[in-house]
């Protein structure tokens, strides 16, 4: 069984830039590309396999027709989505629903996500949480546009990691690149978008009532219980284990041997170069390379000098 290497799907955004080309070497269509949907079965941007017997297959079709590749996991849709984001400008202040609200109102999963900071310019910050003590106060502060009072801002640097459960008001600030692991959902409720306009002079839609409905009040900053396991010069950092996904960093210095820890594994290189070794076959790995290790692959090695963000499905 081979890893399933995937073709990136690029998304143009009002806040996007060109670092998916300058940093990762992707051939992007313009200088406003905000997202690389690296591993996706979502209909707004489905990944396609680039190698092996499943070359040309879409991830969503593999999920439907070859569920054995995913350990016969349950669920109607491929549950995870991995992105690389280039925030040339500030993203909108936004919040995502949980599964029950998302399925009822949008017909898709809710969106819990997490961020690994690939890079951040000096002074970069994110919005992460809010200061309202009740839903009524939240509504009043939004209505009065008291953004400095409402929003919590947090400085970030390369290598930081944040868990962003559904219901968390958040925004990625300009000058930041992240690797995002999330539920497979594209539902976003915008709270505030800086009153900016697109090329046609239009402001983007806001979703004030939905935002008030789904925001967790008071805000919760979930504690991370990160662990690190050394393996020679290399290491595995476990960032979090949740109902939705488990997320790891493989810090490869020389060699790192690994075994399956879930039905299947999603892999994206965020820095460095090397090789993935599966059943004696070597595959080149470089920044931006993404693949799925199907359920039939029980062990593998990575060699070189790389930082890799990997994820497996949670228990939900």
Long-range contacts (C-beta under 8 A, 24 or more apart in sequence): 1-278, 1-279, 1-294, 1-296, 1-297, 2-51, 2-52, 2-53, 2-278, 2-281, 3-51, 3-267, 3-276, 3-278, 3-283, 3-291, 3-292, 3-293, 3-294, 3-297, 4-49, 4-51, 4-52, 4-54, 4-59, 4-62, 4-69, 4-291, 4-292, 4-293, 4-294, 5-49, 5-50, 5-51, 5-283, 5-289, 5-290, 5-291, 6-38, 6-39, 6-47, 6-48, 6-49, 6-50, 6-59, 6-290, 6-291, 6-292, 7-47, 7-48, 7-49, 7-50, 8-36, 8-37, 8-38, 8-47, 8-288, 8-290, 9-36, 9-37, 9-40, 9-45, 9-46, 9-47, 10-35, 10-36, 10-37, 11-35, 11-36, 11-37, 11-45, 14-89, 14-196, 14-198, 14-204, 15-87, 15-88, 15-89, 15-90, 15-91, 15-174, 16-86, 16-87, 16-88, 17-86, 17-87, 17-88, 17-89, 18-86, 18-88, 19-86, 19-88, 19-177, 20-84, 20-86, 20-288, 23-86, 23-119, 23-177, 23-287, 24-84, 24-287, 24-288, 25-286, 25-287, 25-288, 26-288, 32-88, 33-86, 34-85, 34-86, 34-87, 34-88, 35-83, 35-84, 35-85, 35-86, 36-83, 36-84, 36-85, 36-288, 37-81, 37-82, 37-83, 38-82, 38-83, 38-84, 38-268, 38-288, 38-290, 39-80, 39-81, 39-82, 39-266, 39-268, 39-290, 39-291, 39-292, 40-78, 40-81, 40-82, 40-83, 40-184, 41-77, 41-78, 41-81, 41-184, 42-77, 42-78, 42-81, 42-184, 42-185, 42-186, 44-186, 47-290, 59-292, 68-295, 68-296, 69-264, 69-292, 69-294, 69-295, 69-296, 70-263, 70-264, 70-294, 70-295, 71-262, 71-263, 71-264, 71-295, 72-263, 72-295, 73-263, 73-264, 73-313, 77-108, 77-109, 77-184, 78-184, 79-109, 79-183, 79-184, 79-244, 79-313, 80-181, 80-182, 80-183, 80-184, 80-244, 80-245, 80-266, 80-311, 80-313, 81-180, 81-181, 81-182, 81-183, 81-184, 81-185, 82-179, 82-180, 82-181, 82-182, 82-266, 82-268, 82-290, 82-309, 82-311, 83-179, 83-180, 83-182, 84-118, 84-177, 84-178, 84-179, 84-180, 84-268, 84-270, 84-288, 85-172, 85-176, 85-177, 85-178, 85-180, 86-177, 87-172, 87-173, 87-174, 87-175, 87-176, 87-177, 87-178, 88-174, 88-175, 89-174, 90-171, 90-172, 90-173, 90-174, 90-194, 91-171, 91-172, 91-173, 92-171, 92-188, 92-190, 92-191, 92-192, 92-193, 92-194, 92-204, 93-127, 93-147, 93-151, 93-169, 93-170, 93-171, 93-190, 93-191, 93-192, 93-193, 94-169, 94-170, 94-171, 94-188, 94-189, 94-190, 94-191, 94-211, 95-167, 95-168, 95-169, 95-170, 95-189, 95-191, 95-211, 95-214, 95-215, 96-166, 96-167, 96-168, 96-185, 96-187, 96-188, 96-189, 96-214, 97-166, 97-167, 97-187, 97-189, 97-210, 97-214, 98-166, 98-167, 98-214, 99-166, 99-183, 101-213, 101-214, 102-166, 102-185, 102-187, 105-210, 106-187, 108-184, 108-185, 108-186, 108-187, 109-183, 109-184, 109-185, 110-166, 110-183, 110-185, 110-187, 111-166, 111-182, 111-183, 111-185, 111-187, 111-188, 112-164, 112-165, 112-166, 112-182, 112-183, 112-242, 112-244, 113-164, 113-180, 113-181, 113-182, 113-183, 114-161, 114-162, 114-163, 114-164, 114-180, 114-181, 114-182, 114-239, 114-240, 114-245, 114-247, 115-161, 115-162, 115-164, 115-172, 115-178, 115-179, 115-180, 116-159, 116-160, 116-161, 116-178, 116-179, 116-180, 116-181, 116-239, 116-247, 116-249, 116-270, 116-309, 117-156, 117-157, 117-158, 117-159, 117-160, 117-161, 117-162, 117-176, 117-177, 117-178, 118-158, 118-177, 118-178, 118-179, 118-270, 118-271, 119-158, 119-176, 119-177, 120-156, 120-157, 120-158, 120-160, 120-175, 120-176, 120-177, 121-174, 121-175, 121-176, 123-155, 123-175, 124-155, 124-156, 124-157, 124-173, 124-174, 124-175, 124-176, 125-153, 125-154, 125-155, 125-156, 125-173, 126-153, 126-154, 126-156, 126-162, 126-170, 126-171, 126-172, 126-173, 126-176, 127-151, 127-152, 127-153, 127-154, 127-169, 127-170, 127-171, 127-173, 128-152, 128-153, 128-154, 128-162, 128-164, 128-168, 128-170, 128-221, 129-168, 129-169, 129-170, 129-219, 129-220, 129-221, 130-169, 130-215, 130-217, 130-219, 131-219, 132-217, 132-218, 132-219, 133-217, 133-218, 134-217, 134-218, 135-212, 135-215, 135-217, 138-212, 138-215, 138-217, 139-212, 142-191, 142-192, 142-208, 142-211, 142-212, 145-192, 147-192, 152-219, 161-224, 161-226, 161-239, 163-222, 163-224, 163-239, 163-240, 163-242, 165-216, 165-220, 165-222, 166-214, 167-214, 167-215, 167-216, 168-215, 168-216, 168-219, 168-220, 169-211, 169-215, 169-219, 179-268, 179-270, 179-309, 181-245, 181-247, 181-266, 181-309, 181-311, 182-245, 183-244, 183-245, 189-214, 231-256, 231-257, 232-256, 241-314, 242-314, 243-314, 243-315, 243-316, 244-313, 244-314, 244-316, 245-311, 245-312, 245-313, 245-314, 246-311, 246-312, 246-313, 246-314, 247-309, 247-310, 247-311, 248-309, 248-310, 248-311, 249-307, 249-308, 249-309, 249-310, 250-302, 250-306, 250-307, 250-308, 250-309, 250-310, 251-307, 252-302, 252-303, 252-304, 252-305, 252-306, 252-307, 252-308, 253-305, 254-303, 254-304, 254-305, 255-301, 255-302, 255-303, 256-301, 256-302, 256-303, 257-299, 257-300, 257-301, 258-299, 258-300, 258-301, 258-302, 259-298, 259-299, 260-293, 260-295, 260-297, 260-298, 260-299, 261-312, 262-312, 262-313, 263-295, 263-312, 263-313, 264-292, 264-293, 264-294, 264-295, 264-312, 264-313, 265-292, 265-293, 265-310, 265-311, 265-312, 266-290, 266-291, 266-292, 266-293, 266-310, 266-311, 266-312, 267-291, 267-292, 267-293, 267-308, 267-309, 267-310, 268-308, 268-309, 268-310, 269-306, 269-307, 269-308, 270-307, 270-308, 270-309, 271-306, 271-307, 272-304, 272-305, 272-306, 272-307, 273-304, 273-305, 273-306, 274-302, 274-303, 274-304, 274-305, 274-306, 275-302, 275-303, 275-304, 276-300, 276-301, 276-302, 277-301, 277-302, 277-303
